[in-house]
Amino acid sequence: MENMVALVIVALGILLSIAISFYHSKSTSSTANFYVAGGGLSPKVNGLAMLGDYASAASFLGVAGAVALLGVDGWWLAIGFFAAWIVVLIAISSPLKNVGKFTVADVLNARFTQNAKKIRTVAMASTLVLCVMYLVPQIVGAGHLFGLLLGWDYLPTVLVTGSLMALFVIIGGMKGTSYNQAIQGAILFGAMIFLLVYGVIHLFGGNPAGVVTAAEQMVPVSLAAKDAAAVAAAAAASDPAAAVEAVRAVMPDAASAVTPGVGLRDFANQASLVLALFLGVLGLPHILIKFYTVSNASDARKSAEITIWGLAIFYAAIFFVGLIAMYALYPELVKMIAAGEVGKAKNMTMPMLGDMLGGQILMGVIAAGAMAAMLSTSAGLLISATSSLAHDLYKGVINPDSTDEQELKFAKVGAFFLAVVAILMSVWLKEENVAMLVGMCFGIAASTFAPALVLAVWWKGLTSQAVIWGMASGLVLSLLFTFSKFFGAKTMLGLDVLVNPALYSVPVAILVTIVVAKMTSDKGDTEEFMAKAHGQ
């Protein structure tokens, strides 16, 4: 069996996560504890948990892989991921905590009571779609990871991953998940910094400027793999440095790894992706629910500040680590892309780099961190989805008189069925880059919850009807263009299908919301809500 040492480290990491979930199993006895850890987490733990939740497979594997294949264009994802947190801190972190309880729908219903059931239904549908689609890249990443470690087929690995993430939710609830996320956040952060420092020392003699110099020489892997002569030159080279020089000799006029414009086709695609990333965090249920796991608005802001500082360092490091990976693995990555192993090349760059720099032990540490990230992030997503399913749909619409025990049972059963749906989609989308899959989810979030929440806490003219129609139109349009992309369609509704749906769906959602608000009158308990939201 290959990579046995790495496998053992990964297995130990999984067992630690299960043990933490079991330790906090007593915290799942009530809906408040199961959904939001009873609001009892400290800002430090919650901030680290959000860092771990956010710096998941998409960031740790996907962004690094994107930079390794595309160069600087792969970093657009990281810039968008980070910038969005500034918007969250300024716009909604405190109001969200002041007026919410368990789910995003609670915030909207705190202002609008006339159409509460309709709002909860639309919010629940948006939450389920977002969480299930966000689960997919976590499971895809795990599938490729086990394939790299063990040579396992893809299907068994996604079944194992899906089962484990459902187990974490059912056993540990939000408290167990948050502590798992805090630990994995620290592991991922440490692994990224170690790879940066050790990579610079091992490959560039301790000179950080050598990374930039090498990047200016390298033809991005995605371009080199399209040229047969370049592929042959890279394969014949004796080491990575020789491969870089040989490919540059074949393609002297090609772009370099620090040349913008390699990864995205045109301005519309780039604008759509940036818009989705910039606004997306404002609408991600599994991130927003974290502001309910602390006791007050001040702690919610402190949590966000800790996360922002951690992400700033993490994403700066990931750019240079991605370039180091491109250099260190240059012949292998060119060969893999040319051979059609796109999914593996996109998503497994980090474990491959760890194996090259530090053998199976370092590879195992990186793989264990990535696996923990995928599992704990998946657990957080499932909790968000099941919280909405049980609290918004079951308790809010189907059975308002249900007991706490009935609602909790419904949530845990829902976790199982949602995991099954996510596994099936992961089999279908296994060749997609995990960071780009997450980017699509950001586009959907930016088109649904983001406009509704921002306008709800800042605009007195918003109406309940506008919330319903705005979220529904954003959800339908963003899904239409997302699945058009998945099915390979070039156009939809007479428009080009872009790398992300946000350029179409976000403006439509905002426009519909404003127009309907001007045509309707239910503005809810505006004065009381605004005073509470802004701590007046």
Disulfide bonds with the S-S distance in Angstrom:
none
